[in-house]
Amino acid sequence: MIDKDQVIHLCKRKGKLKAQRGTWETHWQDIANFVMPNQSDFNMSRSKGDKRTTLIYDGTGIHANEMLAAGLHGMLTNPASAWFSLRLKEGDDNLANNINVKNWLEETTNSILSELSAPDVAFPSHIHEYYLSLSSIGTACMFIGEPAQREGLSFKAIHIDQVYIAENADGIVDTVFRSFKMNVRQIVQKWGEKSLSPRMKRMYEKKDLDKDIDLLHCVYPRADAQKGKKAAKMLPVASVYIDEKEKHVIAEGGFDEMPYMVSRWSKAMGEVFGRSPAMTALPDIKMLQEIMKTTIKAAQKIVDPPLLVPDDGILGPVRTIPGGLNYYRASQGARIEPLLTGGNIGISYEMMQDLRERIRTTFFLDQLQFQGAPRMTATEVIERTERTLRLLGPTLGRLQSEFLGPMIERIYGVLLRAGRLPEAPEEMSERELKIEYVSPLARAQRQTETQGIMRTLEFVGPIAGMDPQAAQIVRGADMVRHIAELNGVPPMLLKSDEDMQQEAQAQQEAMAAQEQMMQGAQVMDMIQKGANVAKTAQEAGLGESIEAPQAVQEMLNLVQG
């Protein structure tokens, strides 16, 4: 158990991280108001159920953010298809072709994917919230836990307002402080009555179970971790739950892997939190709201214009609001007329369309959705895919290193310790695994390599016509295997090198046996013909001195050579 001084130190460190984050909160609040209003609680407090769209006159920014998040979900972590696979590290080519190893890797991958698709896990909904925060705020956080009450996975997308982070020397987030609330009943359910502080015990005894308590979850690298130890307080990643008001330790433990997955869309040098497409599009989004607001007023004036009403003089201020009445000096034949304000909605509409297109472009919607091109050729698809990859390449690389890779490693560790993965074969002893992404976007990244191979083959044919040795350079079987892997073909559908060698040997043996049978049939035919000749000779009295069996044997000797 950590002592009181360590608890105070952790609380002070959280305070410092909170102060460092303070400069971001105004920016985040501004973004949330216009892009993600349902989560706009950074530097302001609202009651649950309050309206949060009062500043929204045009939903292009909200829609663009949702579409980008949905596009990332579908192209990176699509629940309808396998989006990753486990492979051996480079240098284990012989072992990688082992049938037992291949089957285990395939079964383990399928087991993880099956766990992610379980209804009680709710992985798709949490990861969608994760992508929404990533594309709007620029920083997203997800907690992957190991619930004690059941063997399995637990996902929870964390509002970035609760999170304070710090990086190590390599720029990797290795420290997360999370401030959140739990009531007394929930605390007892999770950690038991022994975890309660004196204040919480009094509340528990008085049955005041629904009052929220401010908690602090501190997760950081443990300096005194001992490798190979299974005790929670010796694991590499420390975990401490603290009653922040009373500086009371509710629970202390640890994790084998970092449970908080924190990733940034992009990161400026010297900054810890990320920047997002929404930050780039924010000026256009704000301008669009103002123009839409003005255009609505102009349209109202056209539909319900202010009126000029005859009178002996103008009474009061001029009212240009829709339906406003303005009295003017009357002349003979005066009548009530509309007050034309000279608004031009057409210009406003053109400006709004331009702003909407810029917002959509900033959120990569044109690239992700291939809009406006229902009939594209294969070459056009390839070109647009390559453009998308060039634009999203840095972001995808950061997502793989900061989120997808650590997440799969965490999931693998949780399921392995829970005994929910297939038993590894003996050949896999102390072998390291690597994660290979086979999502639609990952496969699209590899299409460039596939196209390079196909272009090479197009040149090989004509050259081989002039020089037959040119065709011998290409290893056809290895090339087909590589192309299949690039296109995400499951390993179980591909023959191993051992299978191909066995089939080749069996084919050779079958051909040799068939050839031997054909030779045997020819010999038997020659023998039969020789026997017939001998018999005919005997019947004709031409070969009394030669017996038929002797003639047959001579024919056999002649055939055998």
Secondary structure, DSSP 8 states (H G I E B T S, - for coil): ---HHHHHHHHHHHHHHHHHHHHHHHHHHHHHHHH-GGG--SSS---TT----TT-S--HHHHHHHHHHHHHHHHHS-TTS--EEEEE-TT-HHHHT-HHHHHHHHHHHHHHHHHHT-TTT-HHHHHHHHHHHHHHTSEEEEEEE--SSSSS-EEEEE-GGGEEEEE-TTS-EEEEEEEEEEEHHHHHHHH-GGG--HHHHHHHHTT--S-EEEEEEEEEE-TT--TT--SGGGSSEEEEEEETTTTEEEEEEEESS--EEEEESB--TT-SS-B-HHHHHHHHHHHHHHHHHHHHHHHHHHHS--EEEEESS--SS---STT-EEEEE--TT---EE------HHHHHHHHHHHHHHHHHHTTHHHHHTTT-SS--HHHHHHHHHHHHHHHHHHHHHHIIIIIHHHHHHHHHHHHHTT-S----GGGTT--EEEEE-SHHHHHHHHHHHHHHHHHHHHHHHHHHH-GGGGGGS-HHHHHHHHHHHTT--GGGS--HHHHHHHHHHHHHHHHHHHHHHHHHHHHHHHHHHHHHHHHHHHTTS-TTS-HHHHHHHHHHHHH-
